[in-house]
Structure formats: structure tokens, C-alpha cells
Amino acid sequence: MKPTDFAKFLTDFFNNYLLRQRNVSPNTIKSYRDTFRLLLVYLQDKEMKPEKVSMSTLTPELLQEFLDWLEVERKCSIATRNLRLNAIHSFFRYAQLDSPEALFNYQRIMAIPMKKKPSAMVPHLSPEGVRMLLEQPNRKTTNGRRDLALLSTMYDSGARVQEIIDLTARDFIPGSTPILVLTGKGSKARRVPLMENTAYLLNQYILENRLNAPNKMDCPLFTNHQHRKLSREGVAYILKKYAAQASRVSFLVPERMHCHMLRHSKAVHLLQAGVNLIYIRDFLGHCDIKTTEVYARADTETKRKVLENAYPELVDPNLPNWSDDTELMRWLSSL
């Protein structure tokens, strides 16, 4: 069977363009792969055989129907829908370079807009909530000490989950100014400072597991029972376990937490401490300051203090209690 132009473009898109030219992360490649896997599933449901799908088959109307199918049939969120559309945009942006005769159709596809979604509040913990969470691991057990070092490092470094599980023993640089080297999106490395308490926990964990030996410097920093690198699911399981424990004794920690909440919490706490957004952007490894500005909108505590400082004459702790006004209370009761 003769390969279709779609099969040729898609294979080259993954093997050449994304991997060699763009050098995107493995997670991005997996996300794009899942997009086109779902697209082929959708086409098969419409009785279109995958081996017969061509570039001309993929019209803007068909792809719009695919996006609606994701939301309605598969119950995907708007964010997931937009993620799939971004992969489609990237593919046709690449394809138009080799098919100028189909440029109009490709540009119509790239003109499919992202769907607006309501802006959600950035979920984060208060400093007391973080402290409560870190009190949960049992320091008397090996797993407890590992989990404490893991959670403390996740919060203190503001690292993404993938950055945490990719850490090796070599990436921790102890000393008077301890530093953690993180490798983020696009294989971009950044050096973030660690607080003394986190550095102490991390150093003790490394010594206990003998990760400071020359032959173990490139071994994964955090491992599971099989001494293999922790997975994203493994880190999420550890966090959810201690979040559930902490939520039973304090309302400051929600029962269900996702790993990015510790990163969000660190960003908000840095902002509340008066750290400039530019420094927070570099600390978190954001490419655009607009991504970091979301924390300024989420920081209600700083907003409250700014308003109090702007209108000090309106903040009077000695205001009379209206419930003590008997005339007012009698009038209210008569309504």
C-alpha cells in the first residue's frame, strides 16, 4: 500500500521537526503524539481508515468537529481542548512549508481559535499550610526521610515535577550557599538557591543513601523501592498521601493536592516577601513575565496590605459595634 501524504508529513513532523529541529521535551512529544492518536481514533469512529487519511481529508470543519468531540464525548476540559489544538496548529505550521499549494487550507486550520476559559484562581498553600504538610512524614523511617526531603525540595526550589524526578545527586551543590541545578523545558538549566533547612535535609538524605560516592553522582536523586527514578505518578501519590493526613488535623491543607500547588505556593510566598516579579520569573524558569503575573493576581494578602496602606484612615480597629446600638436593633426587629 502506498503511504499517504499525511503519513509522510506526520512521521517527519515527529522524527525530524520536533526531535531534531525544535528539540522539544519528551513530554511535549508525548502530548502531541496523544493528540494525533485521538484524532485517528475519531476518524476511525467516522469510518475513515487511518491508512487512507490524507492531508486533504483534514479540513477545518472536520478538525472543529474533532475538538467538539473531545469536549462532549470524552469530557475533556477547555484547557485540554486547547492543548490538542495547539498540537494541530504546530503540525500544519510545519506542513505549510512543504505544501504551498495547500497553503490556504492550512491557514484556515491555523485560524481555528483557542477557546476562552474562565480564569481560575491559582491554588496554593499558606506558609502555615506548607509547614503542616511537611510535619506529616515520619522521620524515623527511611521512606519518611526520603519523602520529607522530596517535599521540602519541591517547595523550596519551586521545581516542576519533571525537574524533580530528573534530578541526580550531582545537581545538589552543598556549601555555605547551597544550590540546586534544575533542567527545565527545552533542556534549559537554571540554578536556584535552597534554604538551610532544606539543604540540611537533602544533605542528610544523600549521605544516608550514599549518593555522594563518585560512582553514584549521576544516579537519580529520588528513587522508589526498586531504586529506580520516581515517576510523576509516584511523586503525586506521595504528596496526596501526606495532604490527606494533614487535612484531617488542619483546614489549611486540602485533602486533594496536585504537585504544582507546591510550586504555586513558593511563587506566592516569594511575592508576599517582596521579591520582584522578574526574579520570581527567573527562579521558576518562565520564559515570559506574563506567565509569572498570574501570581500577582492571585495574591490576595498582598492586595489587602496595599489597600490598608493606601487608605490608613479607613482602617480603624476601634470602630463601634453596631449590634450594641439598641435603637438600631429595635428598628431592625420591627421590619
VEXNUSE-725454 format. One record per residue (C-alpha): x, y, z; residue in three letters; residue number from 0. Coordinates in steps of 0.2 Angstrom, whole numbers, plus 5000, padded with zeros to 4 digits. Each point is the difference from the previous one (the first is absolute). Layout:
BEGIN
 east north   up residu num
    X     Y    Z    ALA NUM
...
! end
This chain:
BEGIN
 east north   up residu num
 5000  5000 5000    MET   0
 5007  5017 4995    LYS   1
 5002  5012 5015    PRO   2
 4989  5015 5001    THR   3
 5007  5018 5001    ASP   4
 4993  5001 5017    PHE   5
 5010  4985 5006    ALA   6
 5016  5007 4992    LYS   7
 4997  5018 5008    PHE   8
 4995  4993 5017    LEU   9
 5016  4988 5001    THR  10
 5011  5014 4995    ASP  11
 4992  5012 5012    PHE  12
 5004  4989 5015    PHE  13
 5017  4992 4994    ASN  14
 5008  5015 4992    ASN  15
 4991  5017 5004    TYR  16
 4996  4998 5019    LEU  17
 5014  4989 5005    LEU  18
 5015  5007 4990    ARG  19
 4995  5018 4995    GLN  20
 4989  5005 5014    ARG  21
 5008  4990 5014    ASN  22
 4984  4999 5010    VAL  23
 4999  4991 5016    SER  24
 4994  4981 5000    PRO  25
 4984  5006 5009    ASN  26
 4996  5011 4986    THR  27
 5003  4987 4988    ILE  28
 4989  4988 5010    LYS  29
 4986  5013 5001    SER  30
 5000  5003 4981    TYR  31
 5001  4981 4997    ARG  32
 4984  4998 5011    ASP  33
 4991  5014 4990    THR  34
 5003  4991 4983    PHE  35
 4996  4983 5008    ARG  36
 4983  5007 5005    LEU  37
 4997  5008 4983    LEU  38
 5003  4983 4992    LEU  39
 4988  4992 5012    VAL  40
 4987  5014 4996    TYR  41
 5002  4997 4981    LEU  42
 4998  4981 5003    GLN  43
 4984  5003 5009    ASP  44
 4994  5010 4984    LYS  45
 5005  4984 4990    GLU  46
 5016  5008 4993    MET  47
 5014  4988 4999    LYS  48
 5016  5007 5008    PRO  49
 5010  4993 4985    GLU  50
 4990  5010 4988    LYS  51
 5000  5017 5009    VAL  52
 5008  5013 4989    SER  53
 5003  5019 5003    MET  54
 4985  5004 4989    SER  55
 4989  4990 5012    THR  56
 5005  5012 5015    LEU  57
 4989  5015 4996    THR  58
 4997  5014 5013    PRO  59
 4982  4994 5002    GLU  60
 5005  4982 5004    LEU  61
 5013  5006 5013    LEU  62
 4987  5011 5008    GLN  63
 4989  4985 5001    GLU  64
 5015  4990 5008    PHE  65
 5002  5014 5013    LEU  66
 4982  5000 5004    ASP  67
 5000  4981 5002    TRP  68
 5014  5001 5013    LEU  69
 4990  5012 5010    GLU  70
 4983  4991 4999    VAL  71
 5004  4982 4998    GLU  72
 5016  4998 5009    ARG  73
 4996  5014 5013    LYS  74
 5016  5009 4998    CYS  75
 5003  5017 5008    SER  76
 5002  5016 4990    ILE  77
 5018  5000 5005    ALA  78
 5002  4982 4992    THR  79
 4991  5005 4985    ARG  80
 5011  5015 4997    ASN  81
 5016  4989 5003    LEU  82
 4994  4988 4986    ARG  83
 4997  5015 4989    LEU  84
 5017  5007 5003    ASN  85
 5007  4983 4994    ALA  86
 4990  5001 4984    ILE  87
 5005  5018 4997    HIS  88
 5018  4995 5002    SER  89
 4999  4986 4988    PHE  90
 4991  5010 4986    PHE  91
 5013  5015 5003    ARG  92
 5013  4987 4996    TYR  93
 4991  4992 4985    ALA  94
 4997  5017 4991    GLN  95
 5018  5002 4997    LEU  96
 5000  4984 4988    ASP  97
 4983  5002 4993    SER  98
 4997  5018 4993    PRO  99
 4986  4994 4989    GLU 100
 4990  4996 5016    ALA 101
 5005  5016 5009    LEU 102
 4982  5007 5000    PHE 103
 4993  4984 5008    ASN 104
 5014  4999 5013    TYR 105
 4998  5018 5005    GLN 106
 4981  4998 5003    ARG 107
 5005  4986 5012    ILE 108
 5012  5011 5009    MET 109
 4987  5013 5001    ALA 110
 4989  4989 5011    ILE 111
 5000  5010 5016    PRO 112
 5004  4994 5018    MET 113
 4985  4999 5010    LYS 114
 4999  5012 5015    LYS 115
 4998  4993 5017    LYS 116
 4996  5008 5016    PRO 117
 5016  5005 5009    SER 118
 5002  4989 5016    ALA 119
 5008  5006 5016    MET 120
 5018  4993 5002    VAL 121
 4998  4986 5014    PRO 122
 5014  5002 5013    HIS 123
 5003  4997 5018    LEU 124
 5004  5013 5014    SER 125
 5017  4999 5008    PRO 126
 4991  4992 5015    GLU 127
 4992  4987 4988    GLY 128
 5017  4996 4993    VAL 129
 5007  4998 5017    ARG 130
 4986  4988 5005    MET 131
 5002  4990 4984    LEU 132
 5019  4998 5004    LEU 133
 4996  4994 5018    GLU 134
 4991  4984 4993    GLN 135
 5015  4989 4994    PRO 136
 5006  4988 5014    ASN 137
 5019  5005 5002    ARG 138
 5003  4983 5009    LYS 139
 4998  4990 4984    THR 140
 5010  5000 4984    THR 141
 4985  5004 4989    ASN 142
 4995  5014 5011    GLY 143
 5017  5008 4999    ARG 144
 5000  4998 4982    ARG 145
 4983  5008 4998    ASP 146
 5004  5014 5012    LEU 147
 5015  5004 4989    ALA 148
 4990  4999 4984    LEU 149
 4986  5011 5006    LEU 150
 5011  5013 5007    SER 151
 5011  5000 4985    THR 152
 4984  5002 4989    MET 153
 4994  5015 5009    TYR 154
 5016  5009 5004    ASP 155
 5006  4999 4982    SER 156
 4983  5003 4992    GLY 157
 5005  4986 4987    ALA 158
 4988  4992 4988    ARG 159
 4997  4981 5003    VAL 160
 5010  4995 4985    GLN 161
 5015  5011 5006    GLU 162
 4999  4991 5017    ILE 163
 5000  4982 4994    ILE 164
 5014  5004 4987    ASP 165
 5011  5006 5014    LEU 166
 5017  4990 5003    THR 167
 5011  5001 5016    ALA 168
 5012  5011 4990    ARG 169
 4986  5014 4998    ASP 170
 5001  5004 5019    PHE 171
 5014  5011 5004    ILE 172
 5003  5002 5019    PRO 173
 5009  5013 5009    GLY 174
 4998  5017 5008    SER 175
 4988  5005 4986    THR 176
 4992  4983 4995    PRO 177
 4993  4999 4982    ILE 178
 4989  4988 4990    LEU 179
 5003  4999 4981    VAL 180
 4983  4997 4991    LEU 181
 4998  4995 4982    THR 182
 4984  5007 4994    GLY 183
 4990  5001 4983    LYS 184
 5010  5001 4985    GLY 185
 5015  4992 5010    SER 186
 5003  5017 5007    LYS 187
 5010  4999 5017    ALA 188
 4998  5013 5014    ARG 189
 5008  5001 5017    ARG 190
 4989  5003 5015    VAL 191
 5005  5004 5018    PRO 192
 4994  4988 5014    LEU 193
 4996  5005 5018    MET 194
 5011  4993 5013    GLU 195
 4987  4988 5007    ASN 196
 4996  4992 4983    THR 197
 5019  4999 4996    ALA 198
 5003  4991 5017    TYR 199
 4986  4988 4996    LEU 200
 5006  4997 4983    LEU 201
 5018  4998 5006    ASN 202
 4995  4987 5013    GLN 203
 4990  4990 4988    TYR 204
 5014  5000 4987    ILE 205
 5012  4994 5014    LEU 206
 4988  4987 5006    GLU 207
 4998  4992 4983    ASN 208
 5018  5002 4996    ARG 209
 4996  5011 4984    LEU 210
 5016  5010 5003    ASN 211
 5011  4986 4994    ALA 212
 5009  5004 4984    PRO 213
 4992  4985 4990    ASN 214
 4982  5006 5006    LYS 215
 5001  5019 4996    MET 216
 4990  4997 4984    ASP 217
 4987  4989 5008    CYS 218
 4982  5006 5002    PRO 219
 4999  5010 5016    LEU 220
 4982  4994 5005    PHE 221
 4997  4982 4997    THR 222
 4986  4987 5004    ASN 223
 5001  4983 5009    HIS 224
 5008  4992 4984    GLN 225
 5014  5014 5001    HIS 226
 4993  5007 4983    ARG 227
 4996  5018 4997    LYS 228
 4983  5006 5007    LEU 229
 4986  5002 4987    SER 230
 4988  5015 4999    ARG 231
 4987  4988 5007    GLU 232
 5011  4995 5015    GLY 233
 5004  5018 5005    VAL 234
 4981  5004 4998    ALA 235
 4996  4985 5011    TYR 236
 5012  5006 5014    ILE 237
 4993  5017 5000    LEU 238
 4982  4995 5001    LYS 239
 5003  4988 5014    LYS 240
 5008  5013 5011    TYR 241
 4987  5013 4995    ALA 242
 4986  4988 5005    ALA 243
 5008  4998 5017    GLN 244
 5003  5018 5003    ALA 245
 4982  5005 4994    SER 246
 4993  4989 5015    ARG 247
 5009  5011 5013    VAL 248
 4999  5017 4991    SER 249
 4989  5009 4987    PHE 250
 5016  5009 4994    LEU 251
 5004  4985 4989    VAL 252
 4987  4993 4987    PRO 253
 4997  4982 5000    GLU 254
 5004  4999 4981    ARG 255
 5016  5009 4994    MET 256
 5009  4999 4983    HIS 257
 5019  5002 4999    CYS 258
 4999  5017 4992    HIS 259
 4992  5008 5016    MET 260
 5017  4999 5009    LEU 261
 5008  5010 4985    ARG 262
 4985  5012 5001    HIS 263
 5002  5002 5018    SER 264
 5019  5004 4999    LYS 265
 4996  5014 4987    ALA 266
 4987  5008 5010    VAL 267
 5010  5000 5016    HIS 268
 5015  5008 4991    LEU 269
 4988  5013 4994    LEU 270
 4993  5003 5017    GLN 271
 5018  5002 5006    ALA 272
 5003  5014 4988    GLY 273
 5010  4991 4987    VAL 274
 4999  5009 4983    ASN 275
 4990  4991 4986    LEU 276
 5015  4999 4989    ILE 277
 5010  4990 5013    TYR 278
 4985  4989 5003    ILE 279
 4999  4997 4981    ARG 280
 5018  4995 4999    ASP 281
 4999  4989 5016    PHE 282
 4985  4990 4992    LEU 283
 5008  4999 4983    GLY 284
 4986  5009 4991    HIS 285
 5003  5007 4983    CYS 286
 4988  5014 5000    ASP 287
 4996  5012 5015    ILE 288
 4982  4999 4995    LYS 289
 5000  4982 5007    THR 290
 5007  5006 5017    THR 291
 4987  5014 5001    GLU 292
 4986  4987 5004    VAL 293
 5007  4999 5018    TYR 294
 4999  5019 5002    ALA 295
 4981  4998 4996    ARG 296
 4998  4986 5012    ALA 297
 5009  5008 5015    ASP 298
 4985  5006 5010    THR 299
 5011  5003 5016    GLU 300
 5011  5012 4991    THR 301
 4985  5009 4992    LYS 302
 4992  5002 5018    ARG 303
 5016  5008 5007    LYS 304
 5002  5012 4985    VAL 305
 4982  5006 5002    LEU 306
 5002  5002 5019    GLU 307
 5016  5010 4997    ASN 308
 4992  5011 4987    ALA 309
 4985  5004 5011    TYR 310
 5006  4999 5018    PRO 311
 4987  5012 5006    GLU 312
 4986  4987 4996    LEU 313
 5008  4986 5010    VAL 314
 4995  5004 5017    ASP 315
 5000  4985 5013    PRO 316
 4990  5011 5012    ASN 317
 4984  5001 4989    LEU 318
 4984  4998 5011    PRO 319
 4991  4984 4999    ASN 320
 4983  5003 4992    TRP 321
 4992  4986 5009    SER 322
 5002  5010 5016    ASP 323
 4988  5014 4993    ASP 324
 4984  4996 5009    THR 325
 4990  5012 4989    GLU 326
 5007  4993 4984    LEU 327
 4996  4982 5006    MET 328
 4982  5005 5005    ARG 329
 4997  5008 4983    TRP 330
 5007  4984 4991    LEU 331
 4989  4989 5010    SER 332
 4985  5010 4995    SER 333
 5003  4997 4981    LEU 334
! end
